[in-house]
Amino acid sequence: MRLPARAAQSNSENAPFFEGATAGRLVLPQCSVCDFVIWFPREICPECGSQEVGWFEASGRGTVYSCTVTRRIPGSWGKVTPFVLAYVELEEGPRVMTNIVECDPESVSIGDSVEAVFEEALNRDGEPGPPLLRFRPTQG
């Protein structure tokens, strides 16, 4: 069952991320000065303050750094319980707050290997918007 999150808003700072997401690719910004891989996508490096930021296609692979299974919650999210809320540490370094999908929520554990997937999302008007970054378990 699809989670009821709304699509994020694309803007000039994060457009390459959403263009990649639409094509099913994880595209991230990286500082050209200190090599820091930036999450959440933006044009200024939070590590060194540089505005020399480029974009690259990330592997889309990571591991579950932390997770919890949500079993009860009010509102529209309550209709899709249980679901997994997690921090995924990408191979490239950043930790991303996300959901683990396409799995039995009770089977997700810290250290599990995961890969990026992009789910269709609706904007505030109910129209299709930029896809949402989620992760699903992989073998090894």
Phi, psi and omega in degrees: 000136181286138178286147188275026180290147177273154178295144175285167180263125175280142176214184184296331181286324186245008183306318179299325177299311183289328174297317177296316181301320179298329178269004180078024181239142177269107181248125185235153175277148177220135180291130179282345182269308185249359180069010179294130176272127192260131169223128005280143184309128178201172187266355180239133180289123179285348181276311185239353178085002181292149173258009177270086185239130176245176182238146177215159177275117179280166182291331184082003180258151178192188177228151177289117180273321180203148180202159174213148175261123177268120183252335180220131178199143180285166174080198185296333178293333180297337181282348183242016178285153356281152174217162184255127170254130186213159163259128175250129175267115181288153175305329182278355174122312185295156172254130186243127172281131189200188172243147172262125186237175178058044182203170168280114183307327182288348183265354183280132181225156174302136181094351178297142174281138180221163176225151182291141169223156181240126181255140176300140179223157179253146176277185184296338179270002181083006179269156177301136179235190179300143180295157178262138177281122175229175177225150176231151180297149173232171175271120176069000000 
